[in-house]
Amino acid sequence: MRDDHGETIMKAAVIHDYGEGCDTLRYEDVQTPSPGSGELLIKTHAMAVNHCDTDLRKGLFGIAQEMPHVMGVDAAGEIIAVGDGVSRFKVGDRVAPHFMLTCGICQNCSDGKENICQNAEILGVTVWGGYAEYVKVGQNHVVRLPDALSYEDAAAGQIPFATAWEALVEVGRIRAGEHVIVTAAGGGVGSPGVQIAQLAGARLIAAAGADDKLEKATALGADATINYEKEHIGEAARALTDGRGVDAVLEMIGGRILRQSIDALADGGRLMTIGAHGGEQVDVDFIEFFRKHITVHGCGRSTKAQVRRVLALMAAGKLRPVIHKRFGLSEAAEAHALMESRKFFGRMVMTP
């Protein structure tokens, strides 16, 4: 579609300023991006709502945006145009952008640690993202989608499953038979964490603040549950493990839940933390760290290799993204409101 000046336009969910209210998101016309050298233009078929998006809308992300801005770190679609010098992809290829738009040349990228690239842009944060009919990215910033995987499942699953995989498998090194807790088990990364721990053969304890979420986590494969609005995580974990505690925790809340999760660890236990909406500043007793030989790892950024691995497992039916509700892109404000209500299990997905 073209405007009165002959420019190609598209529909997008746009913010013109930060705001607490979800009505800050406006569904309107913006100029369609054009792919430059080495870039792809992707027609988005599905996008998901991420905590990064809601934080950014409120101005809490910590990185300033030029306004107007199109957010959206999760997307999947089909290439409809390529720029000069593109050799790895062609029009019609099904792909998903990786949210870490890495430089490929810094020391960390050269060492195979692209998830902590020193010069990375972030899709939907530092550049326009997936809350639009089209999104532009470099050819080095996408992964191919397996033929058996739908666009909705790819958008819903790629970041949370890769995030949970990085934390539990790559960093936490969980093993069959170990006891593992996943907190926020009803959230976007929590439900993938439950499935990945179960796939690894761990004895998975799902922790959440609502019984209905724990029932759904049990249906996904959790062996036991803890309602941390009713129980202390450390005490409940020891009761479930004959007093020993757990080998690993994937923790996504911070605050008191982080402290209780550290208390739940057995000697030599590992805690992987990827979020702190429940409290960013946390007092901890470091005597417990060296006496119990426990470790805490910061996680939360996956690599494209990890994304490809989980997409393949999803296509094979071994991992399944949980979609709580579907929205149209014009309903982005309603999707954000549901995210912030916490009354969901899984992810919210939008389609243009």
Buried (B, 14 or more C-beta within 10 A) or exposed (E): EEEEEEEEBBBBBBBEEBEEEBEBBBBEEBEBBEBEEBBBBBBBBBBBBBBBBBBBBBBEBEEEBEEBBBBBBBBBBBBBBBBEEBEEBEEEBBBBBBBBBBBBEBEBBEEEBBBBBEEBBBBBBBBBBBBBBBBBBBBBBBBEBBEEBBBBBBBBBBBBBBBBBBBBBBBBEBEEEBBBBBBBBBBBBBBBBBBBBBBBEBBBBBBBBBEEBBBBBBEBBBBBBBBBEEBBBBEBBBEBBEEBBBBBBBBBBBBBBBBBBBBBBBEEBBBBBBBBBBEEEBEEEEEEBEEBEBBBBEBBBBBBEBBBBBBBBBBEEEBBBBBBBBBEBBBBBBBBBBBBEEEBBBBBBBBB
